[in-house]
Amino acid sequence: MVKPTKTPHQTEAATSATDLPEEPISNPGETVIERDEFAHPSFIDPNARLPRIQALRGTTPKLCGYFVPTNQMAKAGWRDFDESKLTTYIFEASGEEEQGLLIPKPRMLVCPRTPCLAYDKEVSRQANQLVILGVYTSEHKADDNIGNTQYFEVILLDKNNQPLHQVPLSYRASGANQATFSIEWNQFIDEITACHAITNGIAARGKDTRFKSLCVFAFTTKREQVGKKQKSFACRVVSHEKPTLENWKQYFVGFDKRMKYLVWENLQPTLPQMIPGAPAPPTLLGSTQPIAAPPAQF
């Protein structure tokens, strides 16, 4: 019998704040808020659950997309709450209804908190919690009882690249949603990295998570059937807006000083990724800081 593995939100870990300046950053002409000592990111509880966002397949194509329930919107500090934009979503398994914001074409800043993980489906159902087996590899694909899942923290943006909320959202991607989200996001990162390299006359070498977390991933979802033996519908990421040499800066918020430090302060992209169930917390090369614990949903 496989013992339930501690999921990210159950693993205690101390974290250090991303390397940020002591004084808040503002753009020319903006009012600077003087923060007291307790506003420093080091006071944030790394084990506190973040509000969540879910990828939902829906019962019809129009109900497929990314869903933030109203109670999670409140927890996230939604900046422009418009009741007329809310959708009532009915969950197929339980029949429960929940009101929230459904977004079929999100714009978001993305920070992975784990690599793609393998979990035992049957034991997870029996234990009523996620049982992580380790990092997902090609060897797991042949086993129908092993699923794939990955944790992210994201910030949703409006069409002007301004945050829709104050607190980052926890996003757990699984199955076809994780696979297609990961493929499209990595393609997008490669494209914007190439645009940046050509603009600056440098080699298009891979960037670190600080750069990636500043890239605006705008994508489209679609309700499609997936599976080999038993087919079922899933919320798949089917395309993304592609940056060009002419417009790539519209998909990058790093040139806005205030926005850059807001993103780094909230997403903390320099924290190492976590592998739940690992014998010892992995760390970045040369770092002695343990990994952060992202919140989990099962």
C-alpha positions in Angstrom: 0.0 0.0 0.0 1.4 3.3 -1.0 1.3 5.9 1.8 -0.2 9.3 0.8 2.5 11.7 0.0 2.5 15.1 1.5 1.1 17.5 -1.1 2.8 20.9 -1.5 0.5 22.8 1.0 1.1 20.2 3.7 4.9 20.4 3.5 6.4 22.9 5.9 9.2 25.0 4.5 10.8 28.3 5.4 11.4 30.6 2.5 13.2 33.8 1.9 11.8 36.7 -0.1 12.9 37.3 -3.6 15.8 39.7 -3.8 13.9 43.0 -3.9 14.9 46.5 -3.1 14.2 47.8 0.4 12.2 50.8 -0.9 9.1 50.4 -3.1 9.6 51.1 -6.8 7.4 53.5 -8.7 7.3 54.9 -12.2 7.9 58.7 -12.7 4.9 60.8 -11.5 3.5 58.0 -9.3 2.9 58.4 -5.5 5.2 56.2 -3.4 3.6 54.4 -0.5 5.9 54.3 2.6 5.8 50.7 3.9 6.5 49.7 7.5 8.7 46.8 8.4 5.9 44.3 8.5 5.1 44.8 4.8 8.3 43.0 3.9 7.7 39.7 2.0 9.7 37.8 4.7 6.6 38.1 6.9 4.4 36.1 4.5 3.4 32.6 5.7 4.7 30.2 3.0 2.2 27.6 4.0 -0.9 29.8 3.8 -3.3 28.6 1.1 -3.6 30.9 -1.9 -6.9 31.5 -3.6 -7.4 29.1 -6.5 -8.2 29.1 -10.2 -9.4 26.0 -12.0 -9.4 24.8 -15.6 -12.9 23.4 -16.2 -14.1 21.5 -19.2 -17.7 22.5 -18.8 -20.8 20.6 -20.0 -20.8 22.6 -23.2 -18.1 24.4 -25.2 -19.2 27.8 -23.9 -18.6 26.7 -20.3 -15.0 25.6 -20.9 -12.3 27.8 -19.5 -10.5 29.0 -16.4 -12.9 29.6 -13.4 -12.4 31.7 -10.3 -15.3 31.2 -7.7 -16.6 34.4 -6.1 -15.2 33.4 -2.7 -11.8 33.0 -4.2 -12.1 36.3 -6.0 -12.7 37.9 -2.6 -9.7 36.2 -1.1 -7.6 37.3 -4.1 -8.6 40.9 -3.6 -10.4 41.4 -7.0 -9.9 44.9 -8.2 -13.0 45.4 -10.4 -15.8 43.1 -9.3 -18.6 43.2 -11.9 -21.5 41.0 -10.9 -22.9 41.0 -14.5 -19.8 39.1 -15.7 -20.4 36.1 -13.3 -21.3 32.6 -14.4 -23.1 29.9 -12.5 -21.1 26.7 -13.0 -22.6 23.3 -12.2 -20.1 20.6 -11.3 -21.0 17.3 -13.1 -19.7 15.0 -10.4 -21.4 16.6 -7.4 -24.2 18.6 -9.0 -23.1 21.6 -6.8 -23.5 25.1 -8.2 -20.9 27.8 -7.8 -20.8 31.4 -9.0 -17.6 32.8 -10.4 -15.7 34.4 -13.3 -15.2 32.1 -16.3 -12.4 33.1 -18.6 -12.1 31.2 -21.9 -9.1 33.3 -23.2 -7.0 34.2 -20.2 -4.0 36.6 -20.1 -1.7 35.6 -17.3 1.8 35.7 -15.8 3.0 32.2 -14.9 5.4 30.9 -12.3 5.8 27.0 -12.0 6.0 25.8 -8.4 6.7 22.2 -9.2 7.9 20.2 -12.3 5.3 17.9 -13.9 4.6 15.2 -11.2 3.3 11.7 -11.4 0.5 10.5 -9.0 -1.3 7.3 -8.3 -4.9 7.7 -9.4 -6.4 4.7 -7.5 -4.6 5.2 -4.2 -5.3 8.9 -4.4 -9.1 8.2 -4.7 -8.9 5.7 -1.7 -6.9 8.2 0.4 -9.0 11.2 -0.7 -5.8 13.1 -1.2 -3.1 13.3 -3.9 -0.5 10.6 -3.7 2.6 11.8 -5.5 5.1 9.3 -6.9 7.8 11.7 -8.1 8.6 13.5 -11.3 6.5 12.4 -14.3 8.7 10.7 -16.9 8.1 9.0 -20.3 8.0 5.6 -18.4 4.7 6.6 -16.7 2.8 7.2 -20.0 2.1 3.5 -20.5 0.4 3.1 -17.0 -3.2 4.2 -17.1 -3.2 4.4 -13.3 -0.6 7.1 -13.2 -1.7 10.7 -13.8 0.3 13.9 -14.5 -0.2 17.1 -12.5 1.7 20.3 -12.0 1.4 23.3 -9.7 1.7 27.0 -10.7 1.1 30.4 -9.3 -0.4 32.9 -11.7 -1.5 36.5 -12.0 -4.4 37.3 -14.3 -4.1 40.5 -16.4 -6.6 42.7 -18.2 -6.1 43.8 -21.9 -3.8 46.6 -20.7 -1.5 44.1 -18.8 -2.8 45.4 -15.4 -3.4 42.8 -12.6 -7.1 41.8 -12.0 -6.4 40.9 -8.4 -3.9 41.6 -5.6 -3.0 38.1 -4.4 -1.6 35.4 -6.8 -3.8 32.4 -7.7 -2.8 28.8 -7.2 -3.4 26.7 -10.3 -3.1 22.9 -10.4 -3.0 21.6 -14.0 -3.7 17.9 -14.6 -4.0 15.5 -17.5 -4.5 16.9 -21.0 -4.9 20.4 -19.5 -1.4 20.2 -18.0 0.1 18.8 -21.1 -1.3 21.4 -23.5 -0.8 24.3 -21.1 2.8 23.3 -20.7 3.4 22.9 -24.4 1.8 26.2 -25.4 3.5 28.1 -22.6 7.0 26.8 -23.4 6.5 27.6 -27.1 5.5 31.1 -26.1 8.5 31.5 -23.8 10.8 30.3 -26.7 9.2 32.8 -29.1 9.5 35.8 -26.7 13.1 34.8 -25.8 14.0 34.8 -29.5 12.4 38.2 -30.0 14.3 39.6 -27.1 17.6 38.1 -28.3 17.2 39.5 -31.9 16.3 42.9 -30.5 19.4 43.0 -28.3 21.8 41.2 -30.7 22.5 38.3 -28.4 22.1 34.5 -28.5 18.6 33.2 -27.8 19.7 31.2 -24.7 17.1 30.1 -22.2 16.0 32.6 -19.6 15.5 32.0 -15.9 12.1 32.2 -14.0 12.5 35.9 -13.3 12.3 36.7 -17.0 9.6 34.1 -17.7 7.4 35.4 -14.9 7.2 38.8 -16.6 5.9 37.3 -19.9 2.2 37.7 -20.6 0.8 34.4 -21.7 -2.4 35.0 -23.7 -4.1 31.7 -24.8 -7.3 30.1 -25.9 -9.0 27.0 -24.4 -11.3 24.5 -26.0 -13.5 21.6 -24.8 -12.1 18.5 -26.6 -12.3 14.7 -26.2 -9.1 13.1 -25.0 -8.0 9.6 -23.9 -7.0 6.3 -25.5 -9.4 3.6 -24.2 -12.0 5.7 -22.3 -12.5 9.1 -24.0 -13.6 12.1 -22.0 -13.8 15.8 -22.4 -11.0 18.1 -21.1 -10.2 21.8 -21.1 -7.3 21.9 -23.5 -5.1 24.9 -24.3 -5.2 24.9 -28.1 -3.4 28.1 -29.1 -1.6 31.3 -27.9 -1.0 34.8 -29.1 2.4 34.8 -30.8 4.8 37.6 -30.1 6.7 39.2 -33.1 9.7 41.6 -33.3 7.2 44.4 -33.7 4.9 43.6 -30.7 6.8 41.4 -28.3 7.1 44.2 -25.7 3.3 44.1 -25.4 3.7 40.6 -24.0 6.4 41.6 -21.5 5.8 43.7 -18.3 9.5 43.9 -17.3 10.0 47.5 -18.6 7.5 48.9 -16.2 9.5 49.1 -13.0 6.5 49.2 -10.7 4.9 46.2 -12.4 8.2 44.2 -12.5 8.7 44.4 -8.8 5.0 43.8 -8.0 5.3 40.6 -10.0 8.6 39.5 -8.4 7.4 40.4 -4.9 4.2 38.3 -5.4 5.3 35.3 -7.5 8.8 35.1 -5.9 10.2 33.4 -9.1 13.7 32.8 -7.5 12.3 30.2 -5.1 13.3 26.6 -6.2 10.6 24.3 -7.5 9.3 21.7 -5.1 9.1 17.9 -5.5 6.6 16.6 -2.9 7.8 13.3 -1.3 11.5 13.9 -2.1 13.8 12.6 0.6 15.4 16.1 1.0 14.1 19.4 -0.3 15.9 20.3 -3.6 17.6 23.6 -3.8 18.9 25.9 -6.5 22.6 25.5 -7.3 24.5 27.5 -4.7 21.4 28.2 -2.6 20.8 27.0 1.0 17.2 28.0 1.1 14.5 25.3 1.2 11.7 25.2 -1.3 8.4 27.0 -1.0 5.2 25.0 -0.4 2.5 25.9 -3.0 -1.1 25.2 -2.0 -2.7 22.1 -3.4 -6.2 21.1 -4.4 -7.4 17.6 -4.8 
